[in-house]
């Protein structure tokens, strides 16, 4: 069972080492309790449920036992099924104490999928446990860590049976390690939890943003909600929400607590405050992007106006002089109205391009660019096109391309493409 046993408020001296506990004694004494960490909907300003996190205590000295040695020891001694069932029972017992608060609250309960086999799948132990405590099955989300699946057929059958009975299926730790995307359509999760590894520096790491956005789009197209879990800072919370996470969970909002009503909603005020900050950030980001695009369009317009009286033979020299005026410009080039490139790809000398490889190389004059978005859209609409950020095949840098139709003084038409380096600040914003 995948659990968070580490209580950061406990002194290290109170945490048991692998050599100082007996997992069989812990199971025999049922020395496990469930603490609950809220999961928030920032948009709805409410707690939608709680994740049950097991806390094991060494009965001999009262020390907290860390999860990795605990479950390693249980697995080595063939006791992982017994430990998993004890943890699940504690989770349901604890949730039963708070379930009356709100008929819509959900408990998220981890499952050690490494124990799954045909015999265990057919035991109905989870179904019977939840019913015994008077909890509606649809109020229980079973979390599966896809990297821990050993018997894929048993895991798929388990998910199908429990979904049919009303349980929610959550896929945990997506984005961590070797996420196997083919298990998403196989398990058909209702919820995908994105691992903390993608949250760290999300607000400034473009590659993480692209991967995070991919999981968001994938989940939403499959009808699944996304939880950003293990959120530890305001920046992580805001970035994950701005990029589309539906729900959030983590130490930033609330630490796990025992199932006592007075503790369950301590982090709600911070969640509401985060929603207010998110609204301000979204509005500021919208206006900032508009100003950015306007500035990019202005730069592209100035380059176009300078090129208007020029002949194709003059393009390279004029582009070299123009791109050097704007530190935001990475490179520029001119296409014939047919989509054929009629100038070189002229780079701004202030940018370092010595890392180009066979993969990242600028197109040369004579290259057919008619299949590119920035040509197709202009050819169809006759209007300026501004791309989304992307990794440029010319340089390997993150760029935005502004392509503009240009009617030359001699009456001929061309298209001017200006690649803006997305990481270079723009003045006057």
N, C-alpha and C positions, 0 to 999 in steps of 0.2 A: 504494500500500500504506500503510495507516494504521499508523504506527510511532511509538515514543517514542525519539527520538534524543538527547534532552537529558540529559546526565549531570550531576546537580547537584553532583557532587564535583569536576568540572572547573572550573578558573578560567575566567572569561569570556574572557580573552585567548586561550584555546585553542579557542574556538568560532569556526568560520569564518563569515564573512558571505556574503551572496548574491553579492557581487561578487568573491569571492576563491576560487572553486572552479569546476571544470569537471566537470559531471555526466558527460559522455562519458568523461572521463579516469578518474573514479571507477569507472564501469562497466567500462571497458577493463582497469583494474588490479584489478578485483574487490575494491575497497577497502571492503568491507562485511563486518561480522561480526555474529553474533547473540549477544545477552546474554539471560539467562533470568530471569524474575521468578516466584517461586512463587505458586500459588493454593492456598489452605488450606481444608480442611473443619474448622471449629472443633469441631463436634460429634464428629467422628471422630478429632480430634487428629492430623491427618496432612496431608501435601502430596498433592494429587490430580493436580497437573500444573504446567506452566510455560507462561507466555506468552513467545514468542520476540519480542524487540524488537531491531530492526536498529540498528546503530551504523555510520554512514558516516564515513570518515576521508578528508580531503583528502590525496591522495598527495604533493602538492607541499610541504606543511608539517606534516602530521600533526595538523591541527586537526579537531575534531569538526564535522561539518556538520549544522546544524539541519534537522528534517524538512520544515518548510513550504517554505523556499527550495529544498531538495533536490528535492522532488517537484514543486514548481511549475516548476522549471527542466527537470526530466525531461519533464513534460507539454508544456511550451512547445516543446521540441525533438523531441517525438515519441518519447521514450525511456522513457516510463513503463512500458511492457510489459517492456522489457529490465531496467529497475531492479527491477520487481516480481518477476520470475523470479529475479534474482540474490538478492534478499532471502529469497525462499522457499527457495531452494537452501541458503543459509547457515543458515536456521532448521532444516531437516531434517538437515543435516550436524551441527549442534551438538546437536540432540536425540538423534541416534544415539549420541552419546558417553555420554549419561546414561540412555538407555532401558532398559539392562540392570539398572538399580537396582531397578526395580519393574515387573513386567509390566502393571500397571494405570495407570501414569503416562500423562498425556495432554499433548500439546503443542498450544498455542493459537497459530495462525498467521494473521496478518492477510492479507487479500486486497484489492488495489485494484480494487474492483468497477467503477470507471469504465472499465476496459479491457475489460470483458466484451462479447463479441459472439458470434453463432452459431458463427463459425469458431473462436474461442478456446475456447468452451465445449466443443466437440467434440474438442479436441486431446488431452485426457487427460494433459496435462503434469503436473498435480499427482499424479494417480494413479500415473503412471510414476515420478515423482521419489521418492515415498514407498516404493514397492515396491523401487526400486533400492537403497535403504538398509536394507532388511530390516525395516521398521517396519510393523506391522499397521495397516491403514487406519482401523480403529475407534479407534486411539490418537491420531488427529489431528482437532482441532477447527478448522474454518475460520471465521474471524471476518469478518463482513460488516457494514460501517457502512451502515445503511439510508438515511441522508441522502445518501450518495454514489452511490446507484443511478441510472444514467442509462437503461439499457436494461432495463426491468423484466422483459420476457419472457425475456431472456437470463439475468438474475439468477435468476429462478424455475427455469429449466431447469437452470442450473448447480447450484443447491441440490438439486434433485430427483435429478440424476444422481449427485452425490457422496454424498448421503444413501443412495441405493440401493446404492452401493458400500461403505458402512460408515462414512463420515466423519460426524463430528458437525458440526452447523451452529450457529454462535453469532451472535446479533444484538448488535452492539456499540453503545455510546453511547446506549442508550435513556434517554429523559428529557432529552436535550440538544437544544437547538434545536427543529426542527420534526419531531418523531417522528411518522412516518406509521404509525398503528396497523394499517392494512389490510395492510401488508406482513408482519405477524406470521403471520396465517393463510396468506398466500401463500408465505412462505419456510419456514414450519413449523420454527422453530428448536428445537434441543434445549436451548440455553442462551441466556439473555438477560443481558447485562451492563449494569448500571445505571450511568449516567454520574456522575461526581463532582459535577456541579452539584446533584444531589439529595441528596448526602451532607452538604454543608456546612450546619451548623446543624440537621441533621435531628433531633437530640435535643430541640430547643426550638421548631421551626417546624411548627406544626400543618398548614399547607397542604402542606408538603413531605411530611409523614408520610402524609397522605391519598393523595397521588400515588404515593409509594413503595409504600404498601399496595396500591394499585390494580395496579401492575405485578407485585407479588408474587402477588396473587390471579389475575391474568390468566395469568401464566406457569405457575403450579401447576395451574390448570384445564386448560391446554393440554399438560401433561406436561413442561414445561421447568423447568430449574433456573435459579436467579438468582445471579449473581455481583455483589457490590458491589465495583467496581473503583476504583483510585486512592484507597484509604483512607489518610489521612495522620495521623489522631489516634485516640487510644483512644476518645474520645467518638463519633467517626464509626463505628468498628468495632462498638462495643457497640450503638449505635442501629440500625445496619443489620441486625445479627443479631437484635436484639429484635423488629424489625419483619418478620422472616421471610427475610432473605437466607440462601441455602444455603451460599454460599462467599464468601471475601473475598480481596482482592488489593490490594497497595499499599505505598508507602514506609514506612508505619507498621510493617509486619512485616518487609519485606526489600526492598532495592534490587536491581535487575537485576544479575546476575553472569555472568561467563564460565562456560561449561559445564564446570566443574571440580568433582569430587565433593565436595571439602572445603568448598565454598561453598554448596551447593545447599540445605542445611537449616538455615542460620544463624537463620532467623526462627521455627523451629518451637517453640522454648521460649516465645517471646512469644505465639504462637498458642495454646498450651496454657494459658498464664496468662490470656489473654483469655477462654478458655472457662470458667475458674474464676470470673472476674469476672462473666461473663455469667450464670452460674448464680445467683450471689449477687444480681445485679441483677434477674433474673426473679422470684426468690423475694420480694425486697424490694418489687418493683413489684406483685406479686400481693397481698401483705398491705397495701400502701399503698392499692391500689384498693379493697380490701374495707373498710378504715377510712374511705376517702373516701365510698363508697356508704352506709355505716352512718351517717356524719355527715349526709350529704344527706337520708337517710331520716328521721333524727331531727329535722332542721329542718322537713321537710315535715310530719312528725307533729305538731310543735308548732303549726304553722299550721292544720292540720286540727282539732286540739282546740279552738282558739280560735274556729274557724268553726262548730263543731257546734251551738251554741245560736242562731246568727244566722239572720235571714231574708234572702232574696235582696236586699232593699232595703239591707241593711247590709253586704253583701259587700265593696263597693269600699272603704268607709271602714275596715273591719277589715283587709282585705288591705294597704292603704296603711300602717297602723300596724305590721303584722306584718313585711312585707318590709323595712321600714326598720331592723329589729332585726338583720338578718343581712347582712353585706356580700357573702356568697357568692350571695345571691339576686339575680337579675337582674329577674325579674318573676314574677307569679302570677296565676292566673285560675281560675274555677270553671265546670265544665260540668254541665249537666243529665244525668241518667242516659241520656237519648236521644242525647247527644253535642252538643247545642246549647249554645253558650257563654252563660252567664247572668250573668256579671259582665264588667266591663271587663278589659283586660289592664293590670294595675297594676304600674308599674315602681318599682324602688328608686331613690329620688332621688339616691343617691350615685353612680350610674352615669350616664355622659354619653351621651345618646341623640340629640344634635343632628344626627348624621350620617345619620339615617334618610332613605331615599329612597322612591320609589314601589315599589321592589322589596322593601325591608325595612321593613315596617310591621306594627304589632301588630294582631291581630284584635280586633274590637269585640264587644260583647254582641249576640247574635243570629246569630253566625257558626256555621255547621254544621261541627263538628270530628269528625264520626263516621267519617271516612275516615282519621284519623290513627292511627298505631300505638298511641300511648298510650291512645287510647279503645278501639280494637278489642280489645287484649289484656286490659284491665281488664273490658270487657263480657263477654268469654268466660271469664275465670278468676276475676274478683272479687278479684284480688290486685294489690298495688302493682307498678308497672312503672318501671324505671329505664332510660332510653335510653342508647345509645352517644353519644359526643360528636358534635355536628353544628353546622353554621352555622345559627343561628336566623333564620327569616324575619321575626321580630318586630324584631330589632335588627341582624342581620349579625354578631353576636358568636358565639364558640364556646360552646355551652351543652350541658348535660345536663338533660333533663326528668325530674323525679320526679312521677309521677301516682299519686294514692292514692284509693281508694274511701272515701267518707265517708257515714255514716248520721247524719242530723241528729236533734236531740232531738225534732222533730215527726214522726219516722218516715220522712221523705223521704230519697232518696238523691241524691248528686251525686258528682262527681269533681273533686278539687283538683289542679291542675297547677302545679308550681313549677319554673321554669327557673333552674338554677344556672349562674353565670358560671364556665366551666371554668378561666379564667386567674386567678381570685381565690383566693389561698391559704386553706386551711381550717385553723382552729386545732385544737389537741388531736390532731394526727396523730402 
